[in-house]
């Protein structure tokens, strides 16, 4: 099995078995983001303070890339400090802006490197970034970054 099909399997697996896809009640903040070009939607609930993102849960509809990427994001940043979450976020964004040139930082991004190939397809980049933009918005609104 080559890397590309391995990554496709990883994305499909997160799409079929999403992590943290159950909105927690009474979150610190709730944000809703849409990607009109594809019809993807994500609602993100975040509870945290300056030392830790205590709860990152979400719900959404849309293409496999948007939903799987949000699943990976929620798993990666859960329990991290806002500063750590921001470096993971920046690393993912750099990879997505690389037009296929970056393999991604496996240590920081874990399963997130599976989306490195998506950066070759401009129309899908917004799908992959949707949940991450929601996270950034939520952290800014909670005054964490
Ligand atoms: Zn999409």
Backbone and ligand atoms as CSV (ligand in chain L), in Angstrom:
chain,resi,resn,atom,element,x,y,z
A,1,UNK,N,N,0.848,-1.203,0.000
A,1,UNK,CA,C,0.000,0.000,0.000
A,1,UNK,C,C,0.880,1.249,0.000
A,2,UNK,N,N,0.641,2.178,-0.934
A,2,UNK,CA,C,1.456,3.393,-0.944
A,2,UNK,C,C,0.930,4.431,0.041
A,3,UNK,N,N,1.750,5.461,0.244
A,3,UNK,CA,C,1.438,6.459,1.264
A,3,UNK,C,C,0.115,7.165,0.977
A,4,UNK,N,N,-0.117,7.443,-0.308
A,4,UNK,CA,C,-1.327,8.184,-0.666
A,4,UNK,C,C,-2.599,7.411,-0.291
A,5,UNK,N,N,-2.622,6.110,-0.575
A,5,UNK,CA,C,-3.837,5.361,-0.236
A,5,UNK,C,C,-3.935,5.119,1.264
A,6,UNK,N,N,-2.775,5.038,1.916
A,6,UNK,CA,C,-2.775,4.931,3.384
A,6,UNK,C,C,-3.417,6.180,3.987
A,7,UNK,N,N,-3.037,7.350,3.450
A,7,UNK,CA,C,-3.589,8.611,3.934
A,7,UNK,C,C,-5.087,8.709,3.630
A,8,UNK,N,N,-5.489,8.235,2.447
A,8,UNK,CA,C,-6.922,8.263,2.112
A,8,UNK,C,C,-7.714,7.404,3.086
A,9,UNK,N,N,-7.149,6.253,3.459
A,9,UNK,CA,C,-7.802,5.370,4.427
A,9,UNK,C,C,-7.928,6.045,5.793
A,10,UNK,N,N,-6.862,6.742,6.172
A,10,UNK,CA,C,-6.860,7.442,7.466
A,10,UNK,C,C,-7.956,8.509,7.510
A,11,UNK,N,N,-8.085,9.256,6.408
A,11,UNK,CA,C,-9.111,10.303,6.333
A,11,UNK,C,C,-10.500,9.672,6.387
A,12,UNK,N,N,-10.698,8.593,5.626
A,12,UNK,CA,C,-12.002,7.921,5.631
A,12,UNK,C,C,-12.335,7.345,6.996
A,13,UNK,N,N,-11.314,6.845,7.680
A,13,UNK,CA,C,-11.540,6.267,8.997
A,13,UNK,C,C,-12.003,7.340,9.994
A,14,UNK,N,N,-11.377,8.515,9.935
A,14,UNK,CA,C,-11.814,9.613,10.813
A,14,UNK,C,C,-13.213,10.096,10.427
A,15,UNK,N,N,-13.525,10.038,9.128
A,15,UNK,CA,C,-14.855,10.457,8.662
A,15,UNK,C,C,-15.922,9.501,9.191
A,16,UNK,N,N,-15.617,8.208,9.151
A,16,UNK,CA,C,-16.604,7.202,9.580
A,16,UNK,C,C,-16.670,7.079,11.090
A,17,UNK,N,N,-15.535,7.273,11.756
A,17,UNK,CA,C,-15.483,7.148,13.221
A,17,UNK,C,C,-14.884,8.411,13.828
A,18,UNK,N,N,-15.618,9.518,13.733
A,18,UNK,CA,C,-15.048,10.799,14.174
A,18,UNK,C,C,-14.831,10.849,15.687
A,19,UNK,N,N,-13.760,11.530,16.081
A,19,UNK,CA,C,-13.434,11.690,17.500
A,19,UNK,C,C,-14.045,12.990,18.030
A,20,UNK,N,N,-14.561,12.919,19.253
A,20,UNK,CA,C,-15.106,14.104,19.951
A,20,UNK,C,C,-16.283,14.758,19.229
A,21,UNK,N,N,-16.986,13.976,18.390
A,21,UNK,CA,C,-18.121,14.533,17.652
A,21,UNK,C,C,-19.391,14.398,18.484
A,22,UNK,N,N,-19.425,15.156,19.558
A,22,UNK,CA,C,-20.609,15.194,20.427
A,22,UNK,C,C,-20.469,16.469,21.243
A,23,UNK,N,N,-21.308,17.445,20.933
A,23,UNK,CA,C,-21.148,18.759,21.555
A,23,UNK,C,C,-21.327,18.693,23.064
A,24,UNK,N,N,-20.313,19.178,23.791
A,24,UNK,CA,C,-20.403,19.257,25.246
A,24,UNK,C,C,-21.351,20.392,25.628
A,25,UNK,N,N,-22.056,20.211,26.740
A,25,UNK,CA,C,-22.975,21.249,27.206
A,25,UNK,C,C,-22.210,22.326,27.973
A,26,UNK,N,N,-22.785,23.529,27.991
A,26,UNK,CA,C,-22.220,24.668,28.714
A,26,UNK,C,C,-20.739,24.918,28.398
A,27,UNK,N,N,-20.408,25.048,27.112
A,27,UNK,CA,C,-19.003,25.297,26.765
A,27,UNK,C,C,-18.611,26.734,27.095
A,28,UNK,N,N,-17.302,26.977,27.156
A,28,UNK,CA,C,-16.808,28.335,27.325
A,28,UNK,C,C,-17.200,29.198,26.145
A,29,UNK,N,N,-17.186,28.587,24.960
A,29,UNK,CA,C,-17.579,29.317,23.746
A,29,UNK,C,C,-18.098,28.304,22.717
A,30,UNK,N,N,-19.043,28.767,21.908
A,30,UNK,CA,C,-19.562,27.968,20.804
A,30,UNK,C,C,-19.411,28.781,19.534
A,31,UNK,N,N,-18.788,28.205,18.513
A,31,UNK,CA,C,-18.668,28.916,17.232
A,31,UNK,C,C,-19.187,28.017,16.117
A,32,UNK,N,N,-19.681,28.671,15.070
A,32,UNK,CA,C,-20.216,27.943,13.918
A,32,UNK,C,C,-19.536,28.479,12.666
A,33,UNK,N,N,-18.885,27.592,11.920
A,33,UNK,CA,C,-18.205,28.027,10.703
A,33,UNK,C,C,-18.720,27.240,9.509
A,34,UNK,N,N,-18.821,27.933,8.367
A,34,UNK,CA,C,-19.273,27.277,7.148
A,34,UNK,C,C,-18.259,27.493,6.024
A,35,UNK,N,N,-18.233,26.542,5.120
A,35,UNK,CA,C,-17.415,26.650,3.921
A,35,UNK,C,C,-18.371,26.611,2.738
A,36,UNK,N,N,-18.853,27.791,2.303
A,36,UNK,CA,C,-19.920,27.841,1.295
A,36,UNK,C,C,-19.548,27.141,-0.006
A,37,UNK,N,N,-18.248,27.148,-0.366
A,37,UNK,CA,C,-17.870,26.589,-1.660
A,37,UNK,C,C,-18.109,25.084,-1.721
A,38,UNK,N,N,-18.190,24.439,-0.559
A,38,UNK,CA,C,-18.393,22.976,-0.565
A,38,UNK,C,C,-19.651,22.588,0.206
A,39,UNK,N,N,-20.164,23.509,1.039
A,39,UNK,CA,C,-21.340,23.197,1.842
A,39,UNK,C,C,-21.023,22.561,3.181
A,40,UNK,N,N,-19.759,22.647,3.596
A,40,UNK,CA,C,-19.360,22.065,4.889
A,40,UNK,C,C,-19.749,22.995,6.035
A,41,UNK,N,N,-20.147,22.401,7.150
A,41,UNK,CA,C,-20.458,23.177,8.353
A,41,UNK,C,C,-19.877,22.505,9.578
A,42,UNK,N,N,-19.358,23.321,10.470
A,42,UNK,CA,C,-18.826,22.807,11.735
A,42,UNK,C,C,-19.256,23.719,12.877
A,43,UNK,N,N,-19.775,23.121,13.938
A,43,UNK,CA,C,-20.007,23.829,15.192
A,43,UNK,C,C,-18.987,23.301,16.186
A,44,UNK,N,N,-18.273,24.205,16.831
A,44,UNK,CA,C,-17.218,23.808,17.754
A,44,UNK,C,C,-17.510,24.357,19.145
A,45,UNK,N,N,-17.421,23.508,20.136
A,45,UNK,CA,C,-17.539,23.930,21.526
A,45,UNK,C,C,-16.189,23.793,22.201
A,46,UNK,N,N,-15.748,24.888,22.803
A,46,UNK,CA,C,-14.439,24.891,23.459
A,46,UNK,C,C,-14.573,25.393,24.892
A,47,UNK,N,N,-13.981,24.644,25.803
A,47,UNK,CA,C,-13.849,25.091,27.183
A,47,UNK,C,C,-12.381,25.009,27.547
A,48,UNK,N,N,-11.845,26.100,28.078
A,48,UNK,CA,C,-10.441,26.067,28.446
A,48,UNK,C,C,-10.006,27.354,29.105
A,49,UNK,N,N,-8.794,27.330,29.601
A,49,UNK,CA,C,-8.202,28.548,30.158
A,49,UNK,C,C,-6.785,28.670,29.611
A,50,UNK,N,N,-6.011,29.563,30.174
A,50,UNK,CA,C,-4.688,29.815,29.602
A,50,UNK,C,C,-3.716,28.659,29.805
A,51,UNK,N,N,-4.057,27.715,30.670
A,51,UNK,CA,C,-3.154,26.583,30.857
A,51,UNK,C,C,-3.565,25.355,30.037
A,52,UNK,N,N,-4.853,25.220,29.742
A,52,UNK,CA,C,-5.283,23.988,29.074
A,52,UNK,C,C,-6.587,24.155,28.297
A,53,UNK,N,N,-6.640,23.507,27.114
A,53,UNK,CA,C,-7.915,23.363,26.404
A,53,UNK,C,C,-8.573,22.102,26.980
A,54,UNK,N,N,-9.537,22.304,27.868
A,54,UNK,CA,C,-10.077,21.189,28.643
A,54,UNK,C,C,-11.053,20.348,27.841
A,55,UNK,N,N,-11.819,20.980,26.969
A,55,UNK,CA,C,-12.829,20.244,26.221
A,55,UNK,C,C,-12.979,20.832,24.828
A,56,UNK,N,N,-12.748,19.995,23.824
A,56,UNK,CA,C,-12.897,20.404,22.426
A,56,UNK,C,C,-13.846,19.411,21.768
A,57,UNK,N,N,-15.096,19.821,21.573
A,57,UNK,CA,C,-16.088,18.932,20.959
A,57,UNK,C,C,-16.717,19.652,19.775
A,58,UNK,N,N,-17.333,18.864,18.901
A,58,UNK,CA,C,-17.853,19.484,17.672
A,58,UNK,C,C,-18.977,18.653,17.090
A,59,UNK,N,N,-19.691,19.280,16.145
A,59,UNK,CA,C,-20.651,18.565,15.327
A,59,UNK,C,C,-20.565,19.191,13.945
A,60,UNK,N,N,-20.969,18.457,12.949
A,60,UNK,CA,C,-20.860,19.038,11.624
A,60,UNK,C,C,-21.430,18.151,10.543
A,61,UNK,N,N,-21.544,18.756,9.358
A,61,UNK,CA,C,-21.934,18.024,8.164
A,61,UNK,C,C,-21.033,18.485,7.028
A,62,UNK,N,N,-20.855,17.626,6.050
A,62,UNK,CA,C,-20.056,18.043,4.907
A,62,UNK,C,C,-19.201,16.917,4.368
A,63,UNK,N,N,-18.235,17.293,3.558
A,63,UNK,CA,C,-17.410,16.307,2.870
A,63,UNK,C,C,-16.471,15.600,3.850
A,64,UNK,N,N,-15.932,14.490,3.402
A,64,UNK,CA,C,-15.077,13.679,4.270
A,64,UNK,C,C,-13.842,14.447,4.732
A,65,UNK,N,N,-13.302,15.317,3.875
A,65,UNK,CA,C,-12.086,16.040,4.257
A,65,UNK,C,C,-12.369,17.011,5.400
A,66,UNK,N,N,-13.468,17.764,5.299
A,66,UNK,CA,C,-13.790,18.735,6.353
A,66,UNK,C,C,-14.088,18.035,7.675
A,67,UNK,N,N,-14.833,16.956,7.630
A,67,UNK,CA,C,-15.249,16.290,8.863
A,67,UNK,C,C,-14.077,15.513,9.485
A,68,UNK,N,N,-13.287,14.853,8.655
A,68,UNK,CA,C,-12.140,14.099,9.167
A,68,UNK,C,C,-11.086,15.039,9.740
A,69,UNK,N,N,-10.872,16.180,9.083
A,69,UNK,CA,C,-9.871,17.129,9.548
A,69,UNK,C,C,-10.276,17.714,10.908
A,70,UNK,N,N,-11.570,17.955,11.096
A,70,UNK,CA,C,-12.044,18.465,12.384
A,70,UNK,C,C,-11.876,17.414,13.474
A,71,UNK,N,N,-12.120,16.148,13.121
A,71,UNK,CA,C,-11.918,15.051,14.070
A,71,UNK,C,C,-10.458,14.982,14.524
A,72,UNK,N,N,-9.534,15.042,13.557
A,72,UNK,CA,C,-8.102,14.995,13.866
A,72,UNK,C,C,-7.712,16.193,14.736
A,73,UNK,N,N,-8.196,17.386,14.360
A,73,UNK,CA,C,-7.883,18.608,15.111
A,73,UNK,C,C,-8.330,18.480,16.565
A,74,UNK,N,N,-9.567,18.017,16.771
A,74,UNK,CA,C,-10.107,17.959,18.134
A,74,UNK,C,C,-9.279,17.016,19.002
A,75,UNK,N,N,-8.814,15.930,18.394
A,75,UNK,CA,C,-8.002,14.957,19.130
A,75,UNK,C,C,-6.619,15.521,19.465
A,76,UNK,N,N,-6.045,16.255,18.493
A,76,UNK,CA,C,-4.682,16.778,18.668
A,76,UNK,C,C,-4.592,17.852,19.745
A,77,UNK,N,N,-5.591,18.733,19.830
A,77,UNK,CA,C,-5.450,19.887,20.714
A,77,UNK,C,C,-6.080,19.681,22.090
A,78,UNK,N,N,-6.872,18.615,22.233
A,78,UNK,CA,C,-7.512,18.315,23.511
A,78,UNK,C,C,-6.448,18.166,24.606
A,79,UNK,N,N,-6.594,18.932,25.692
A,79,UNK,CA,C,-5.659,18.804,26.807
A,79,UNK,C,C,-4.362,19.577,26.636
A,80,UNK,N,N,-4.165,20.173,25.450
A,80,UNK,CA,C,-2.943,20.956,25.225
A,80,UNK,C,C,-3.133,22.380,25.771
A,81,UNK,N,N,-2.019,23.075,25.968
A,81,UNK,CA,C,-2.111,24.488,26.333
A,81,UNK,C,C,-2.494,25.267,25.070
A,82,UNK,N,N,-3.085,26.464,25.236
A,82,UNK,CA,C,-3.412,27.274,24.061
A,82,UNK,C,C,-2.182,27.536,23.183
A,83,UNK,N,N,-1.012,27.741,23.803
A,83,UNK,CA,C,0.202,28.004,23.024
A,83,UNK,C,C,0.587,26.779,22.187
A,84,UNK,N,N,0.483,25.580,22.802
A,84,UNK,CA,C,0.775,24.354,22.043
A,84,UNK,C,C,-0.236,24.181,20.910
A,85,UNK,N,N,-1.500,24.423,21.213
A,85,UNK,CA,C,-2.547,24.286,20.195
A,85,UNK,C,C,-2.288,25.238,19.044
A,86,UNK,N,N,-1.810,26.445,19.365
A,86,UNK,CA,C,-1.537,27.421,18.315
A,86,UNK,C,C,-0.369,26.972,17.439
A,87,UNK,N,N,0.659,26.353,18.021
A,87,UNK,CA,C,1.761,25.897,17.147
A,87,UNK,C,C,1.320,24.732,16.271
A,88,UNK,N,N,0.448,23.864,16.798
A,88,UNK,CA,C,-0.089,22.782,15.966
A,88,UNK,C,C,-0.910,23.377,14.817
A,89,UNK,N,N,-1.756,24.347,15.163
A,89,UNK,CA,C,-2.582,25.030,14.169
A,89,UNK,C,C,-1.724,25.679,13.086
A,90,UNK,N,N,-0.670,26.402,13.501
A,90,UNK,CA,C,0.191,27.072,12.525
A,90,UNK,C,C,0.916,26.072,11.640
A,91,UNK,N,N,1.325,24.953,12.235
A,91,UNK,CA,C,2.019,23.924,11.471
A,91,UNK,C,C,1.080,23.309,10.426
A,92,UNK,N,N,-0.166,23.071,10.816
A,92,UNK,CA,C,-1.144,22.512,9.877
A,92,UNK,C,C,-1.415,23.510,8.742
A,93,UNK,N,N,-1.555,24.801,9.104
A,93,UNK,CA,C,-1.827,25.812,8.072
A,93,UNK,C,C,-0.665,25.935,7.089
A,94,UNK,N,N,0.567,25.889,7.613
A,94,UNK,CA,C,1.747,25.944,6.734
A,94,UNK,C,C,1.738,24.794,5.742
A,95,UNK,N,N,1.425,23.599,6.259
A,95,UNK,CA,C,1.372,22.419,5.390
A,95,UNK,C,C,0.302,22.611,4.313
A,96,UNK,N,N,-0.868,23.143,4.709
A,96,UNK,CA,C,-1.963,23.293,3.747
A,96,UNK,C,C,-1.679,24.373,2.713
A,97,UNK,N,N,-0.766,25.293,3.040
A,97,UNK,CA,C,-0.440,26.361,2.089
A,97,UNK,C,C,0.766,26.002,1.223
A,98,UNK,N,N,1.259,24.754,1.345
A,98,UNK,CA,C,2.520,24.398,0.685
A,98,UNK,C,C,2.344,23.906,-0.757
A,99,UNK,N,N,1.111,23.838,-1.226
A,99,UNK,CA,C,0.821,23.357,-2.593
A,99,UNK,C,C,1.434,21.985,-2.858
A,100,UNK,N,N,1.424,21.148,-1.855
A,100,UNK,CA,C,1.943,19.793,-2.030
A,100,UNK,C,C,3.419,19.675,-1.681
A,101,UNK,N,N,4.068,20.785,-1.339
A,101,UNK,CA,C,5.502,20.765,-1.083
A,101,UNK,C,C,5.894,20.265,0.300
A,102,UNK,N,N,4.948,20.264,1.239
A,102,UNK,CA,C,5.282,19.871,2.613
A,102,UNK,C,C,4.616,18.549,2.985
A,103,UNK,N,N,5.405,17.676,3.622
A,103,UNK,CA,C,4.871,16.405,4.096
A,103,UNK,C,C,4.194,16.570,5.457
A,104,UNK,N,N,4.432,17.710,6.087
A,104,UNK,CA,C,3.876,17.952,7.413
A,104,UNK,C,C,4.787,17.415,8.501
A,105,UNK,N,N,4.657,17.999,9.678
A,105,UNK,CA,C,5.476,17.627,10.828
A,105,UNK,C,C,4.753,16.530,11.606
A,106,UNK,N,N,5.194,15.289,11.410
A,106,UNK,CA,C,4.509,14.139,11.997
A,106,UNK,C,C,4.412,14.241,13.518
A,107,UNK,N,N,5.475,14.757,14.122
A,107,UNK,CA,C,5.508,14.848,15.582
A,107,UNK,C,C,4.425,15.796,16.114
A,108,UNK,N,N,4.253,16.913,15.418
A,108,UNK,CA,C,3.237,17.891,15.841
A,108,UNK,C,C,1.844,17.510,15.362
A,109,UNK,N,N,1.752,16.985,14.149
A,109,UNK,CA,C,0.440,16.850,13.498
A,109,UNK,C,C,-0.163,15.459,13.558
A,110,UNK,N,N,0.612,14.450,13.920
A,110,UNK,CA,C,0.060,13.103,14.006
A,110,UNK,C,C,-0.709,12.729,12.745
A,111,UNK,N,N,-1.955,12.262,12.901
A,111,UNK,CA,C,-2.805,11.891,11.760
A,111,UNK,C,C,-3.018,13.055,10.796
A,112,UNK,N,N,-2.764,14.285,11.272
A,112,UNK,CA,C,-2.965,15.469,10.436
A,112,UNK,C,C,-2.119,15.459,9.174
A,113,UNK,N,N,-0.984,14.733,9.189
A,113,UNK,CA,C,-0.136,14.699,7.985
A,113,UNK,C,C,-0.865,14.011,6.820
A,114,UNK,N,N,-1.914,13.269,7.127
A,114,UNK,CA,C,-2.688,12.606,6.070
A,114,UNK,C,C,-3.317,13.613,5.105
A,115,UNK,N,N,-3.418,14.881,5.556
A,115,UNK,CA,C,-4.034,15.905,4.704
A,115,UNK,C,C,-3.008,16.643,3.852
A,116,UNK,N,N,-1.715,16.240,3.940
A,116,UNK,CA,C,-0.673,16.959,3.191
A,116,UNK,C,C,-0.981,16.969,1.691
A,117,UNK,N,N,-1.489,15.860,1.158
A,117,UNK,CA,C,-1.789,15.779,-0.272
A,117,UNK,C,C,-2.911,16.706,-0.700
A,118,UNK,N,N,-3.807,17.030,0.246
A,118,UNK,CA,C,-4.947,17.907,-0.057
A,118,UNK,C,C,-4.472,19.302,-0.458
A,119,UNK,N,N,-3.263,19.681,0.010
A,119,UNK,CA,C,-2.765,21.031,-0.270
A,119,UNK,C,C,-2.475,21.247,-1.755
A,120,UNK,N,N,-2.484,20.151,-2.532
A,120,UNK,CA,C,-2.303,20.272,-3.984
A,120,UNK,C,C,-3.596,20.698,-4.684
A,121,UNK,N,N,-4.718,20.654,-3.951
A,121,UNK,CA,C,-6.016,20.926,-4.561
A,121,UNK,C,C,-6.656,22.166,-3.924
A,122,UNK,N,N,-6.440,23.343,-4.548
A,122,UNK,CA,C,-6.877,24.613,-3.944
A,122,UNK,C,C,-8.339,24.592,-3.488
A,123,UNK,N,N,-9.212,23.933,-4.248
A,123,UNK,CA,C,-10.634,23.941,-3.902
A,123,UNK,C,C,-10.917,23.196,-2.606
A,124,UNK,N,N,-10.016,22.284,-2.218
A,124,UNK,CA,C,-10.275,21.480,-1.015
A,124,UNK,C,C,-9.575,22.005,0.234
A,125,UNK,N,N,-8.699,22.992,0.053
A,125,UNK,CA,C,-7.933,23.487,1.202
A,125,UNK,C,C,-8.859,24.071,2.264
A,126,UNK,N,N,-9.914,24.797,1.815
A,126,UNK,CA,C,-10.866,25.368,2.767
A,126,UNK,C,C,-11.609,24.279,3.533
A,127,UNK,N,N,-11.832,23.141,2.884
A,127,UNK,CA,C,-12.477,22.006,3.563
A,127,UNK,C,C,-11.591,21.540,4.717
A,128,UNK,N,N,-10.306,21.369,4.421
A,128,UNK,CA,C,-9.376,20.845,5.425
A,128,UNK,C,C,-9.165,21.839,6.561
A,129,UNK,N,N,-9.300,23.135,6.267
A,129,UNK,CA,C,-9.010,24.153,7.283
A,129,UNK,C,C,-10.229,24.555,8.114
A,130,UNK,N,N,-11.422,24.128,7.712
A,130,UNK,CA,C,-12.657,24.616,8.341
A,130,UNK,C,C,-12.652,24.471,9.872
A,131,UNK,N,N,-12.418,23.259,10.361
A,131,UNK,CA,C,-12.440,23.023,11.802
A,131,UNK,C,C,-11.331,23.770,12.522
A,132,UNK,N,N,-10.204,23.908,11.847
A,132,UNK,CA,C,-9.051,24.600,12.443
A,132,UNK,C,C,-9.318,26.084,12.574
A,133,UNK,N,N,-10.005,26.667,11.561
A,133,UNK,CA,C,-10.371,28.081,11.641
A,133,UNK,C,C,-11.381,28.300,12.768
A,134,UNK,N,N,-12.266,27.323,12.956
A,134,UNK,CA,C,-13.239,27.403,14.056
A,134,UNK,C,C,-12.502,27.382,15.393
A,135,UNK,N,N,-11.488,26.521,15.499
A,135,UNK,CA,C,-10.689,26.459,16.733
A,135,UNK,C,C,-10.008,27.799,17.005
A,136,UNK,N,N,-9.395,28.366,15.954
A,136,UNK,CA,C,-8.694,29.639,16.123
A,136,UNK,C,C,-9.662,30.726,16.586
A,137,UNK,N,N,-10.818,30.805,15.928
A,137,UNK,CA,C,-11.853,31.767,16.289
A,137,UNK,C,C,-12.254,31.593,17.760
A,138,UNK,N,N,-12.484,30.337,18.178
A,138,UNK,CA,C,-12.921,30.058,19.537
A,138,UNK,C,C,-11.840,30.473,20.541
A,139,UNK,N,N,-10.582,30.186,20.223
A,139,UNK,CA,C,-9.487,30.548,21.140
A,139,UNK,C,C,-9.343,32.075,21.237
A,140,UNK,N,N,-9.502,32.766,20.109
A,140,UNK,CA,C,-9.424,34.232,20.124
A,140,UNK,C,C,-10.568,34.799,20.964
A,141,UNK,N,N,-11.789,34.268,20.751
A,141,UNK,CA,C,-12.944,34.798,21.486
A,141,UNK,C,C,-12.839,34.557,22.984
A,142,UNK,N,N,-12.158,33.456,23.371
A,142,UNK,CA,C,-11.967,33.183,24.794
A,142,UNK,C,C,-10.730,33.916,25.340
A,143,UNK,N,N,-10.087,34.695,24.447
A,143,UNK,CA,C,-8.910,35.463,24.828
A,143,UNK,C,C,-7.750,34.553,25.269
A,144,UNK,N,N,-7.610,33.423,24.562
A,144,UNK,CA,C,-6.553,32.465,24.911
A,144,UNK,C,C,-5.315,32.648,24.046
A,145,UNK,N,N,-5.477,33.258,22.859
A,145,UNK,CA,C,-4.320,33.529,21.992
A,145,UNK,C,C,-4.422,34.966,21.482
L,1,ZN,ZN,ZN,-15.633,20.160,1.753
